[in-house]
Amino acid sequence: MIRFTAKIRRFEISASIDPVAPLGWRFWTLAGFPGDPVEPRPYGGSRCLPLAIVDIAGQPRWLCAMELDRSLWLFGSHDLFPCTEQGGADAFAQAIIDQLRHQARLL
């Protein structure tokens, strides 16, 4: 297990992730799209990798690594949709895990 701490918006999140996903690493797609005139979502329609479920004020949230910029964000289950394109999921997961492992050594 890799234990790490991340600052996401106003939250400081501590989480542990197993470097080996039991069912394999899978990308998910985020709801919405960036150019939506009513509710623009900068990551809408992009792929993310759910790493862990964390509790935020009594609500479960997915801690996700964003493929676009490798940042970490929190999302509810209603924000994530199955993604048909899984190319690169394992390589991206390994890169994120290596990044978090390195960060954990620095703390």
C-alpha positions in Angstrom: 0.0 0.0 0.0 1.1 3.5 -0.8 0.0 6.1 1.8 0.0 9.7 0.6 -1.4 13.2 1.3 -2.8 15.5 -1.3 -4.3 19.0 -1.2 -7.4 19.2 -3.3 -9.2 22.6 -3.3 -9.8 23.3 0.4 -9.3 19.6 1.5 -6.2 17.9 2.6 -6.7 14.2 1.8 -4.8 11.3 3.2 -5.4 8.0 1.4 -3.8 4.6 0.8 -3.9 2.9 -2.6 -2.8 -0.6 -3.6 -0.4 -0.4 -6.5 -2.1 -3.5 -8.0 -5.8 -3.0 -8.7 -7.6 -6.4 -8.0 -9.6 -6.2 -11.3 -7.1 -4.1 -13.2 -6.9 -0.3 -13.7 -9.9 1.2 -15.6 -10.4 4.7 -17.0 -13.7 6.4 -16.4 -15.2 9.3 -18.2 -16.4 12.5 -16.5 -19.9 13.9 -17.0 -20.4 17.2 -18.9 -18.2 19.0 -21.4 -15.9 22.0 -21.2 -17.9 24.3 -23.6 -21.3 23.8 -21.8 -22.8 27.3 -21.7 -24.9 26.5 -18.6 -22.5 24.4 -16.5 -19.0 24.3 -18.0 -16.8 21.5 -16.7 -13.1 21.8 -17.5 -12.6 18.1 -17.3 -16.0 17.1 -18.7 -15.7 14.2 -21.2 -12.1 13.5 -20.3 -10.8 10.3 -18.8 -9.8 9.8 -15.2 -8.5 7.0 -13.1 -10.3 6.4 -9.7 -7.6 5.6 -7.1 -9.5 5.4 -3.8 -12.8 6.3 -2.1 -12.4 8.9 0.6 -14.8 10.3 3.1 -15.5 14.1 2.9 -17.9 15.4 5.5 -19.6 12.0 5.7 -20.0 11.7 1.9 -18.0 9.1 -0.1 -16.0 10.7 -2.9 -13.7 9.1 -5.5 -10.2 10.4 -5.5 -9.3 10.5 -9.2 -6.1 11.1 -11.2 -6.9 13.2 -14.3 -5.4 12.0 -17.6 -5.3 15.6 -19.0 -2.8 17.0 -16.5 -2.2 14.3 -13.9 -3.9 16.4 -11.2 -6.0 14.8 -8.4 -9.7 15.7 -8.0 -12.6 14.5 -6.0 -15.8 13.3 -7.7 -19.1 11.7 -6.7 -20.2 8.4 -8.2 -22.8 10.3 -10.3 -19.9 12.2 -12.0 -18.2 9.1 -13.4 -19.3 7.0 -16.4 -17.8 3.8 -17.9 -15.2 4.6 -20.6 -15.0 2.4 -23.7 -11.5 3.4 -24.5 -9.1 1.8 -22.1 -5.8 2.2 -24.0 -3.0 3.3 -21.7 -4.8 2.7 -18.4 -2.1 0.5 -16.9 0.7 2.8 -18.0 -1.1 5.9 -16.7 -1.8 4.1 -13.4 1.8 3.1 -13.0 3.0 6.7 -13.7 0.6 8.1 -11.1 1.5 5.4 -8.5 5.2 6.2 -9.1 4.5 9.9 -8.7 2.6 9.3 -5.4 5.3 6.9 -4.2 7.9 9.6 -4.8 5.8 12.2 -3.1 5.3 9.9 0.0 9.1 9.6 0.3 9.5 13.4 0.3 7.0 13.8 3.2 
